[in-house]
Amino acid sequence: MNAHSTSESSEAYIALGANLGDREDTLLEAIRRLDETPGVTVIECSNIYETEPVGYVDQPLFLNMAVRVRTGPDPYGLLHVMQQIEKDLGRVRHVRWGPRTVDLDLIWMEGLRENTEELTLPHPRMQERLFVLVPLTDIVPMDETSGLWTEIRAAMDRLDGKEGLQLWKTCNWHSVSAPSGS
């Protein structure tokens, strides 16, 4: 159960990616761990997309997706939870934009603006990356009032085509989180 009342919580969007090991299972495990964190509730997840690597291209294809969460008002607390999940799931940082078991990026949180060494919000490269923008279009409400939807649409209009990105699988968070039959 969420430890924060509605008045003390914020909505945030997190982009997830993986290109080593069982990519899909790792993404779903990261979402489960987010949702099991006290004070964090996963509201919705995007479809899962297979994407070509960006930056350092000599590596396996990625699976990418995004989730919408409700959490406490502190973006740094959420960032630290995300970094611990990455570490617990085997993330090592050797090569910038290199292969990884899992990557969680805090993309947007209630329109907050942060620019510190530890955290930049909104995510500084969000508008350049279809592998972030396309999953966000699955879960950001069109009537969303902070301007995120408008920002996503404008960024997608500026980017050429959708090469290197294809639908991998749909994701229904409620069926993922439903108790198993055991």
TIKOL-767827 format. One line per field, with one value per residue: x, y, z of N, C-alpha, C, O in turn; residue in one letter. Coordinates in nm, 3 decimals, padded with zeros to 5 digits. Example, Ala and Ser with C-alpha at 12.3 -4.5 7.8 and 13.67 -1.06 7.14 Angstrom:
BEGIN
nxx	01.319, 01.285
nyy	-00.569, -00.225
nzz	00.780, 00.708
caxx	01.230, 01.367
cayy	-00.450, -00.106
cazz	00.780, 00.714
cxx	01.320, 01.290
cyy	-00.330, 00.003
czz	00.780, 00.787
oxx	01.424, 01.341
oyy	-00.332, 00.114
ozz	00.846, 00.804
rest	A, S
END
This chain:
BEGIN
nxx	00.084, 00.045, 00.242, 00.206, -00.032, -00.272, -00.247, 00.014, 00.168, 00.325, 00.307, 00.518, 00.734, 00.910, 01.169, 01.263, 01.519, 01.685, 01.946, 02.093, 02.111, 01.801, 01.604, 01.331, 01.224, 01.388, 01.315, 01.045, 01.083, 01.216, 01.005, 00.826, 00.977, 00.991, 00.719, 00.685, 00.819, 00.793, 00.574, 00.583, 00.391, 00.316, 00.141, 00.078, 00.199, 00.389, 00.375, 00.619, 00.915, 01.138, 01.459, 01.717, 02.057, 02.180, 02.428, 02.674, 02.706, 02.781, 02.656, 02.407, 02.053, 01.810, 01.544, 01.287, 01.082, 00.825, 00.712, 00.442, 00.431, 00.311, 00.429, 00.617, 00.687, 00.959, 01.204, 01.467, 01.467, 01.319, 01.491, 01.713, 01.601, 01.555, 01.821, 01.919, 01.766, 01.862, 02.128, 02.083, 01.982, 02.200, 02.330, 02.610, 02.836, 03.030, 03.085, 02.987, 02.658, 02.664, 02.627, 02.380, 02.229, 02.000, 01.841, 01.724, 01.564, 01.474, 01.238, 01.046, 00.875, 00.595, 00.625, 00.844, 01.147, 01.479, 01.826, 02.093, 02.409, 02.350, 02.089, 01.883, 01.592, 01.323, 01.431, 01.737, 01.790, 01.557, 01.390, 01.527, 01.514, 01.358, 01.314, 01.246, 01.041, 00.832, 00.736, 00.641, 00.423, 00.233, 00.143, 00.119, -00.134, -00.346, -00.476, -00.321, -00.195, 00.051, 00.202, 00.358, 00.261, 00.228, 00.493, 00.612, 00.479, 00.560, 00.836, 00.847, 00.748, 00.961, 01.161, 01.300, 01.116, 01.062, 01.265, 01.450, 01.303, 01.065, 00.747, 00.752, 00.612, 00.294, 00.211, 00.044, -00.002, -00.162, -00.216, 00.039, 00.105, -00.078, -00.162, 00.005, -00.105, -00.009
nyy	-00.118, 00.225, 00.452, 00.721, 00.983, 01.098, 01.377, 01.419, 01.310, 01.249, 01.226, 01.036, 00.964, 00.693, 00.571, 00.258, 00.027, -00.254, -00.475, -00.702, -01.046, -01.202, -00.997, -00.905, -01.028, -00.911, -00.638, -00.655, -00.751, -00.533, -00.348, -00.478, -00.462, -00.184, -00.133, -00.273, -00.120, 00.068, 00.343, 00.383, 00.341, 00.158, 00.270, 00.235, 00.066, 00.097, -00.034, -00.281, -00.222, -00.316, -00.199, -00.033, 00.015, 00.331, 00.579, 00.415, 00.172, -00.094, -00.339, -00.558, -00.555, -00.347, -00.380, -00.160, 00.042, 00.224, 00.347, 00.470, 00.616, 00.659, 00.847, 00.960, 01.312, 01.364, 01.374, 01.281, 01.075, 00.882, 00.847, 00.730, 00.485, 00.373, 00.351, 00.163, -00.060, -00.104, -00.175, -00.405, -00.573, -00.629, -00.425, -00.276, -00.010, 00.044, 00.130, 00.428, 00.461, 00.197, -00.170, -00.311, -00.472, -00.363, -00.044, 00.239, 00.539, 00.846, 01.037, 01.242, 01.440, 01.550, 01.797, 01.913, 02.100, 02.032, 02.070, 01.943, 01.798, 01.537, 01.489, 01.567, 01.718, 01.799, 01.486, 01.532, 01.436, 01.332, 01.431, 01.366, 01.100, 00.837, 00.588, 00.648, 00.838, 00.713, 00.490, 00.653, 00.781, 00.585, 00.591, 00.848, 01.064, 01.227, 01.455, 01.553, 01.787, 01.918, 01.974, 01.779, 01.593, 01.757, 01.835, 01.588, 01.518, 01.731, 01.687, 01.436, 01.501, 01.645, 01.455, 01.228, 00.979, 00.634, 00.453, 00.169, 00.099, -00.113, -00.262, -00.490, -00.637, -00.626, -00.480, -00.545, -00.408, -00.481, -00.755, -00.852, -00.799, -00.944, -01.187, -01.502, -01.839, -02.002
nzz	00.000, -00.072, 00.099, 00.111, 00.118, -00.127, -00.148, -00.080, -00.276, -00.597, -00.955, -01.162, -01.440, -01.568, -01.766, -01.897, -01.983, -02.136, -02.240, -02.203, -02.104, -01.995, -02.126, -02.123, -01.890, -01.698, -01.717, -01.634, -01.375, -01.262, -01.264, -01.090, -00.854, -00.820, -00.770, -00.534, -00.355, -00.063, -00.061, -00.335, -00.620, -00.901, -01.168, -01.437, -01.732, -02.032, -02.371, -02.475, -02.649, -02.909, -02.973, -03.160, -03.056, -02.931, -02.966, -02.846, -03.061, -03.107, -02.985, -02.830, -02.931, -02.769, -02.526, -02.460, -02.249, -02.066, -01.749, -01.549, -01.238, -00.901, -00.639, -00.350, -00.288, -00.334, -00.570, -00.556, -00.369, -00.509, -00.728, -00.599, -00.517, -00.769, -00.863, -00.682, -00.750, -01.011, -00.946, -00.785, -00.979, -01.132, -01.277, -01.423, -01.469, -01.722, -01.988, -02.137, -02.241, -02.302, -02.311, -02.090, -01.807, -01.703, -01.715, -01.558, -01.595, -01.462, -01.600, -01.594, -01.357, -01.231, -01.363, -01.241, -01.219, -01.221, -01.183, -01.111, -01.014, -00.962, -01.060, -01.336, -01.435, -01.652, -01.805, -01.972, -02.235, -02.329, -02.538, -02.766, -02.816, -02.956, -02.842, -02.586, -02.612, -02.767, -02.603, -02.392, -02.513, -02.498, -02.236, -02.122, -02.037, -02.275, -02.195, -01.996, -01.768, -01.717, -01.937, -02.048, -02.242, -02.469, -02.508, -02.569, -02.811, -02.978, -02.984, -03.108, -03.358, -03.457, -03.490, -03.727, -03.884, -03.765, -03.751, -03.646, -03.426, -03.294, -03.213, -02.951, -02.752, -02.591, -02.276, -01.988, -01.697, -01.475, -01.510, -01.493, -01.231, -01.093, -00.845, -00.850, -00.929, -00.730
caxx	00.000, 00.122, 00.257, 00.177, -00.167, -00.274, -00.201, 00.159, 00.235, 00.343, 00.320, 00.647, 00.751, 01.041, 01.201, 01.341, 01.581, 01.771, 01.992, 02.173, 02.035, 01.659, 01.569, 01.192, 01.209, 01.456, 01.230, 00.928, 01.131, 01.240, 00.874, 00.777, 01.052, 00.942, 00.585, 00.697, 00.886, 00.697, 00.560, 00.584, 00.288, 00.317, 00.003, 00.059, 00.322, 00.376, 00.416, 00.763, 00.965, 01.277, 01.520, 01.859, 02.133, 02.213, 02.557, 02.766, 02.616, 02.830, 02.600, 02.278, 01.933, 01.748, 01.401, 01.259, 00.944, 00.814, 00.605, 00.393, 00.422, 00.272, 00.533, 00.634, 00.723, 01.103, 01.259, 01.594, 01.433, 01.282, 01.614, 01.794, 01.532, 01.582, 01.962, 01.936, 01.708, 01.962, 02.241, 02.036, 01.958, 02.325, 02.379, 02.745, 02.859, 03.166, 03.091, 02.873, 02.558, 02.701, 02.534, 02.342, 02.119, 01.880, 01.864, 01.604, 01.586, 01.364, 01.219, 00.958, 00.803, 00.503, 00.674, 00.956, 01.272, 01.597, 01.949, 02.203, 02.503, 02.288, 01.960, 01.829, 01.452, 01.300, 01.553, 01.791, 01.792, 01.427, 01.333, 01.608, 01.515, 01.231, 01.296, 01.183, 00.918, 00.724, 00.669, 00.567, 00.294, 00.139, 00.096, 00.094, -00.269, -00.347, -00.526, -00.226, -00.192, 00.182, 00.266, 00.441, 00.207, 00.260, 00.637, 00.640, 00.430, 00.647, 00.966, 00.830, 00.733, 01.094, 01.247, 01.272, 01.076, 01.067, 01.357, 01.522, 01.214, 00.945, 00.672, 00.797, 00.504, 00.213, 00.231, -00.071, 00.054, -00.246, -00.198, 00.175, 00.113, -00.179, -00.099, 00.010, -00.194, 00.052
cayy	00.000, 00.348, 00.515, 00.863, 01.015, 01.160, 01.516, 01.423, 01.229, 01.304, 01.129, 01.041, 00.873, 00.630, 00.492, 00.138, -00.039, -00.369, -00.545, -00.820, -01.147, -01.212, -00.855, -00.883, -01.066, -00.810, -00.518, -00.682, -00.760, -00.395, -00.288, -00.540, -00.406, -00.047, -00.137, -00.326, -00.020, 00.148, 00.479, 00.387, 00.257, 00.159, 00.293, 00.189, 00.047, 00.108, -00.153, -00.304, -00.202, -00.354, -00.081, -00.037, 00.097, 00.469, 00.617, 00.302, 00.085, -00.231, -00.410, -00.618, -00.472, -00.318, -00.370, -00.035, 00.070, 00.331, 00.329, 00.586, 00.578, 00.759, 00.836, 01.078, 01.432, 01.383, 01.301, 01.217, 00.948, 00.789, 00.820, 00.635, 00.356, 00.324, 00.312, 00.039, -00.167, -00.131, -00.246, -00.538, -00.654, -00.656, -00.316, -00.224, 00.104, 00.043, 00.210, 00.519, 00.414, 00.060, -00.275, -00.314, -00.562, -00.279, 00.099, 00.311, 00.683, 00.931, 01.124, 01.357, 01.429, 01.661, 01.923, 01.966, 02.135, 02.010, 02.067, 01.923, 01.697, 01.405, 01.472, 01.671, 01.696, 01.671, 01.420, 01.621, 01.380, 01.272, 01.476, 01.317, 00.954, 00.771, 00.475, 00.702, 00.909, 00.624, 00.429, 00.755, 00.809, 00.481, 00.605, 00.986, 01.104, 01.342, 01.574, 01.578, 01.933, 01.978, 02.005, 01.669, 01.538, 01.853, 01.827, 01.460, 01.526, 01.824, 01.621, 01.329, 01.565, 01.691, 01.341, 01.162, 00.839, 00.551, 00.345, 00.115, 00.079, -00.189, -00.318, -00.623, -00.704, -00.538, -00.504, -00.507, -00.411, -00.551, -00.900, -00.880, -00.792, -01.029, -01.299, -01.627, -01.942, -02.086
cazz	00.000, -00.082, 00.230, 00.100, 00.075, -00.259, -00.143, -00.059, -00.376, -00.729, -01.063, -01.228, -01.553, -01.567, -01.885, -01.864, -02.097, -02.105, -02.360, -02.166, -02.030, -02.030, -02.123, -02.083, -01.751, -01.615, -01.714, -01.550, -01.237, -01.217, -01.237, -00.966, -00.742, -00.801, -00.711, -00.398, -00.271, 00.014, -00.111, -00.482, -00.681, -01.047, -01.215, -01.574, -01.808, -02.178, -02.446, -02.478, -02.784, -02.936, -03.034, -03.191, -02.962, -02.968, -02.908, -02.861, -03.138, -03.117, -02.872, -02.864, -02.934, -02.640, -02.503, -02.388, -02.211, -01.967, -01.651, -01.475, -01.098, -00.801, -00.537, -00.266, -00.363, -00.344, -00.685, -00.520, -00.306, -00.617, -00.803, -00.522, -00.528, -00.905, -00.871, -00.605, -00.832, -01.116, -00.885, -00.744, -01.099, -01.199, -01.362, -01.403, -01.559, -01.776, -02.110, -02.149, -02.338, -02.336, -02.274, -01.949, -01.772, -01.688, -01.700, -01.521, -01.600, -01.421, -01.716, -01.568, -01.230, -01.203, -01.417, -01.163, -01.288, -01.137, -01.260, -01.018, -01.062, -00.945, -01.127, -01.423, -01.472, -01.720, -01.852, -02.074, -02.372, -02.357, -02.665, -02.877, -02.817, -02.983, -02.751, -02.467, -02.649, -02.812, -02.487, -02.316, -02.577, -02.455, -02.097, -02.080, -02.080, -02.367, -02.124, -01.889, -01.758, -01.693, -02.064, -02.094, -02.368, -02.576, -02.528, -02.636, -02.949, -03.051, -03.004, -03.207, -03.489, -03.501, -03.520, -03.854, -03.890, -03.647, -03.779, -03.532, -03.313, -03.330, -03.102, -02.910, -02.680, -02.509, -02.134, -01.906, -01.563, -01.377, -01.521, -01.448, -01.084, -01.030, -00.773, -00.927, -00.878, -00.626
cxx	00.088, 00.123, 00.221, 00.031, -00.158, -00.217, -00.049, 00.234, 00.237, 00.339, 00.455, 00.648, 00.894, 01.056, 01.289, 01.398, 01.668, 01.818, 02.085, 02.084, 01.893, 01.599, 01.428, 01.172, 01.272, 01.373, 01.110, 00.966, 01.159, 01.108, 00.816, 00.846, 01.014, 00.811, 00.588, 00.764, 00.781, 00.694, 00.565, 00.477, 00.299, 00.171, -00.020, 00.195, 00.290, 00.392, 00.568, 00.807, 01.107, 01.340, 01.668, 01.933, 02.165, 02.346, 02.661, 02.687, 02.659, 02.787, 02.464, 02.164, 01.875, 01.599, 01.382, 01.111, 00.944, 00.702, 00.568, 00.375, 00.366, 00.370, 00.534, 00.688, 00.872, 01.161, 01.390, 01.571, 01.399, 01.406, 01.699, 01.733, 01.564, 01.726, 01.988, 01.879, 01.805, 02.076, 02.200, 02.015, 02.084, 02.380, 02.521, 02.769, 03.003, 03.179, 02.967, 02.786, 02.586, 02.596, 02.502, 02.229, 01.991, 01.924, 01.730, 01.638, 01.459, 01.351, 01.148, 00.891, 00.725, 00.554, 00.787, 01.075, 01.385, 01.718, 02.065, 02.296, 02.439, 02.165, 01.926, 01.688, 01.401, 01.433, 01.608, 01.790, 01.659, 01.377, 01.409, 01.591, 01.377, 01.207, 01.245, 01.047, 00.804, 00.658, 00.590, 00.431, 00.189, 00.074, 00.072, -00.045, -00.264, -00.393, -00.437, -00.194, -00.054, 00.256, 00.350, 00.392, 00.245, 00.409, 00.675, 00.600, 00.521, 00.781, 00.955, 00.813, 00.868, 01.184, 01.204, 01.232, 01.085, 01.160, 01.422, 01.436, 01.093, 00.879, 00.720, 00.681, 00.422, 00.235, 00.107, -00.027, -00.031, -00.231, -00.058, 00.178, 00.011, -00.109, -00.101, -00.080, -00.134, 00.020
cyy	00.125, 00.418, 00.663, 00.882, 01.087, 01.301, 01.526, 01.346, 01.300, 01.191, 01.148, 00.940, 00.825, 00.551, 00.377, 00.080, -00.154, -00.431, -00.662, -00.918, -01.159, -01.073, -00.831, -00.914, -00.962, -00.683, -00.539, -00.694, -00.621, -00.326, -00.346, -00.479, -00.261, -00.048, -00.189, -00.229, 00.060, 00.292, 00.494, 00.292, 00.270, 00.167, 00.225, 00.165, 00.054, -00.031, -00.164, -00.297, -00.254, -00.242, -00.104, 00.053, 00.235, 00.503, 00.509, 00.190, -00.061, -00.311, -00.466, -00.516, -00.458, -00.353, -00.244, -00.024, 00.185, 00.294, 00.464, 00.541, 00.694, 00.738, 00.962, 01.194, 01.452, 01.305, 01.229, 01.083, 00.843, 00.752, 00.716, 00.495, 00.293, 00.275, 00.183, -00.079, -00.204, -00.216, -00.390, -00.631, -00.666, -00.547, -00.279, -00.116, 00.106, 00.138, 00.299, 00.473, 00.270, -00.040, -00.271, -00.413, -00.482, -00.134, 00.162, 00.460, 00.756, 01.039, 01.253, 01.334, 01.556, 01.796, 01.986, 01.996, 02.117, 02.014, 02.064, 01.819, 01.558, 01.384, 01.594, 01.630, 01.818, 01.615, 01.497, 01.567, 01.314, 01.306, 01.426, 01.167, 00.894, 00.656, 00.518, 00.761, 00.815, 00.551, 00.531, 00.784, 00.704, 00.514, 00.748, 01.027, 01.228, 01.469, 01.612, 01.727, 01.996, 02.014, 01.891, 01.614, 01.628, 01.847, 01.700, 01.469, 01.616, 01.759, 01.512, 01.386, 01.611, 01.575, 01.274, 01.017, 00.765, 00.433, 00.298, 00.091, -00.001, -00.246, -00.460, -00.699, -00.599, -00.575, -00.455, -00.521, -00.492, -00.702, -00.939, -00.889, -00.881, -01.145, -01.425, -01.730, -02.024, -02.040
czz	00.000, 00.052, 00.228, 00.062, -00.059, -00.255, -00.127, -00.167, -00.511, -00.831, -01.128, -01.341, -01.555, -01.696, -01.840, -01.992, -02.050, -02.236, -02.328, -02.089, -02.082, -02.017, -02.071, -01.936, -01.659, -01.606, -01.621, -01.403, -01.181, -01.183, -01.108, -00.844, -00.715, -00.724, -00.567, -00.302, -00.195, -00.039, -00.261, -00.532, -00.832, -01.092, -01.349, -01.639, -01.957, -02.240, -02.437, -02.624, -02.795, -03.017, -03.060, -03.091, -03.020, -02.900, -02.936, -02.929, -03.146, -02.993, -02.912, -02.866, -02.792, -02.643, -02.419, -02.358, -02.112, -01.870, -01.591, -01.332, -01.016, -00.685, -00.451, -00.346, -00.387, -00.462, -00.652, -00.452, -00.410, -00.699, -00.730, -00.523, -00.664, -00.918, -00.795, -00.682, -00.944, -01.060, -00.848, -00.864, -01.186, -01.289, -01.323, -01.507, -01.604, -01.894, -02.115, -02.265, -02.381, -02.291, -02.124, -01.926, -01.758, -01.665, -01.665, -01.519, -01.557, -01.529, -01.679, -01.434, -01.205, -01.253, -01.338, -01.254, -01.188, -01.230, -01.163, -01.078, -01.059, -01.033, -01.212, -01.462, -01.545, -01.773, -01.973, -02.217, -02.411, -02.498, -02.786, -02.900, -02.837, -02.887, -02.614, -02.503, -02.686, -02.694, -02.404, -02.379, -02.539, -02.321, -02.049, -02.129, -02.169, -02.298, -02.005, -01.887, -01.742, -01.822, -02.119, -02.227, -02.486, -02.610, -02.605, -02.784, -03.033, -03.081, -03.110, -03.347, -03.545, -03.543, -03.650, -03.832, -03.758, -03.670, -03.649, -03.410, -03.361, -03.206, -03.075, -02.848, -02.606, -02.362, -02.061, -01.762, -01.467, -01.389, -01.476, -01.297, -01.015, -00.961, -00.859, -00.858, -00.765, -00.487
oxx	00.193, 00.018, 00.206, -00.024, -00.051, -00.147, 00.009, 00.353, 00.162, 00.363, 00.502, 00.572, 00.988, 00.968, 01.379, 01.333, 01.720, 01.741, 02.150, 01.993, 01.866, 01.549, 01.407, 01.109, 01.217, 01.362, 01.078, 00.890, 01.130, 01.100, 00.762, 00.782, 01.006, 00.794, 00.502, 00.767, 00.689, 00.799, 00.552, 00.473, 00.292, 00.090, -00.125, 00.293, 00.180, 00.419, 00.636, 00.746, 01.187, 01.283, 01.735, 01.879, 02.175, 02.372, 02.729, 02.609, 02.579, 02.869, 02.409, 02.175, 01.892, 01.537, 01.452, 01.026, 01.050, 00.610, 00.649, 00.310, 00.374, 00.390, 00.460, 00.731, 00.911, 01.168, 01.421, 01.646, 01.444, 01.422, 01.752, 01.806, 01.596, 01.751, 02.069, 01.937, 01.827, 02.116, 02.273, 02.030, 02.075, 02.468, 02.550, 02.725, 03.089, 03.273, 02.855, 02.836, 02.538, 02.490, 02.586, 02.145, 01.884, 02.028, 01.632, 01.730, 01.351, 01.440, 01.184, 00.854, 00.781, 00.527, 00.824, 01.099, 01.386, 01.711, 02.128, 02.265, 02.469, 02.139, 01.938, 01.666, 01.433, 01.532, 01.533, 01.789, 01.651, 01.329, 01.362, 01.648, 01.291, 01.092, 01.205, 00.948, 00.691, 00.535, 00.484, 00.334, 00.069, -00.038, 00.010, -00.071, -00.188, -00.354, -00.476, -00.168, -00.043, 00.361, 00.409, 00.473, 00.289, 00.446, 00.758, 00.678, 00.555, 00.835, 01.044, 00.860, 00.886, 01.276, 01.085, 01.306, 01.111, 01.137, 01.445, 01.488, 01.026, 00.945, 00.727, 00.653, 00.475, 00.272, 00.069, -00.016, 00.023, -00.235, -00.038, 00.246, 00.012, -00.009, -00.197, -00.125, -00.203, 00.064
oyy	00.128, 00.441, 00.725, 00.806, 01.132, 01.342, 01.630, 01.319, 01.394, 01.075, 01.261, 00.843, 00.904, 00.473, 00.394, 00.083, -00.152, -00.440, -00.714, -00.876, -01.129, -01.035, -00.746, -00.837, -00.930, -00.625, -00.453, -00.652, -00.594, -00.254, -00.272, -00.448, -00.219, 00.025, -00.152, -00.252, 00.114, 00.354, 00.605, 00.176, 00.381, 00.082, 00.165, 00.232, 00.022, -00.129, -00.071, -00.358, -00.238, -00.195, -00.181, 00.154, 00.252, 00.458, 00.513, 00.120, -00.146, -00.347, -00.428, -00.407, -00.546, -00.355, -00.224, -00.074, 00.238, 00.221, 00.556, 00.439, 00.810, 00.625, 01.057, 01.177, 01.548, 01.183, 01.127, 00.987, 00.729, 00.635, 00.624, 00.396, 00.174, 00.170, 00.101, -00.188, -00.322, -00.316, -00.484, -00.752, -00.708, -00.574, -00.253, -00.129, 00.161, 00.218, 00.251, 00.449, 00.226, -00.003, -00.233, -00.436, -00.529, -00.106, 00.142, 00.502, 00.730, 01.122, 01.361, 01.221, 01.658, 01.898, 02.101, 01.926, 02.181, 01.965, 02.166, 01.759, 01.473, 01.272, 01.708, 01.522, 01.930, 01.687, 01.526, 01.646, 01.247, 01.218, 01.442, 01.113, 00.899, 00.628, 00.434, 00.738, 00.835, 00.550, 00.498, 00.810, 00.731, 00.470, 00.767, 01.024, 01.322, 01.579, 01.695, 01.787, 02.118, 02.077, 01.905, 01.590, 01.579, 01.852, 01.703, 01.431, 01.582, 01.774, 01.498, 01.326, 01.615, 01.595, 01.265, 00.940, 00.824, 00.325, 00.375, 00.065, 00.039, -00.275, -00.542, -00.813, -00.496, -00.687, -00.339, -00.632, -00.566, -00.771, -01.049, -00.974, -00.893, -01.197, -01.450, -01.711, -02.109, -02.101
ozz	00.065, 00.112, 00.334, -00.017, -00.100, -00.348, -00.157, -00.150, -00.537, -00.797, -01.146, -01.339, -01.545, -01.733, -01.757, -02.097, -01.938, -02.332, -02.419, -02.017, -02.198, -01.910, -01.984, -01.863, -01.554, -01.498, -01.540, -01.315, -01.064, -01.084, -01.025, -00.743, -00.600, -00.627, -00.486, -00.182, -00.256, -00.058, -00.312, -00.493, -00.886, -01.058, -01.373, -01.608, -02.001, -02.172, -02.396, -02.711, -02.703, -03.115, -02.992, -03.046, -03.142, -02.788, -03.038, -02.864, -03.188, -02.909, -03.016, -02.810, -02.708, -02.749, -02.320, -02.433, -02.077, -01.905, -01.583, -01.306, -01.056, -00.639, -00.477, -00.460, -00.455, -00.456, -00.713, -00.474, -00.401, -00.734, -00.793, -00.529, -00.673, -00.978, -00.838, -00.681, -00.970, -01.120, -00.876, -00.851, -01.301, -01.370, -01.206, -01.621, -01.536, -01.899, -02.098, -02.375, -02.485, -02.241, -02.042, -02.014, -01.798, -01.606, -01.737, -01.449, -01.610, -01.546, -01.727, -01.400, -01.164, -01.190, -01.364, -01.352, -01.082, -01.343, -01.135, -01.181, -01.143, -01.077, -01.168, -01.516, -01.506, -01.784, -02.066, -02.312, -02.514, -02.569, -02.899, -02.995, -02.749, -02.852, -02.533, -02.433, -02.642, -02.686, -02.352, -02.308, -02.547, -02.295, -01.945, -02.249, -02.143, -02.338, -01.923, -01.992, -01.752, -01.817, -02.226, -02.317, -02.590, -02.727, -02.695, -02.872, -03.147, -03.191, -03.193, -03.444, -03.666, -03.623, -03.679, -03.770, -03.653, -03.617, -03.557, -03.302, -03.457, -03.106, -03.167, -02.887, -02.564, -02.330, -02.072, -01.709, -01.386, -01.288, -01.425, -01.240, -00.893, -01.011, -00.932, -00.745, -00.709, -00.390
rest	M, N, A, H, S, T, S, E, S, S, E, A, Y, I, A, L, G, A, N, L, G, D, R, E, D, T, L, L, E, A, I, R, R, L, D, E, T, P, G, V, T, V, I, E, C, S, N, I, Y, E, T, E, P, V, G, Y, V, D, Q, P, L, F, L, N, M, A, V, R, V, R, T, G, P, D, P, Y, G, L, L, H, V, M, Q, Q, I, E, K, D, L, G, R, V, R, H, V, R, W, G, P, R, T, V, D, L, D, L, I, W, M, E, G, L, R, E, N, T, E, E, L, T, L, P, H, P, R, M, Q, E, R, L, F, V, L, V, P, L, T, D, I, V, P, M, D, E, T, S, G, L, W, T, E, I, R, A, A, M, D, R, L, D, G, K, E, G, L, Q, L, W, K, T, C, N, W, H, S, V, S, A, P, S, G, S
END
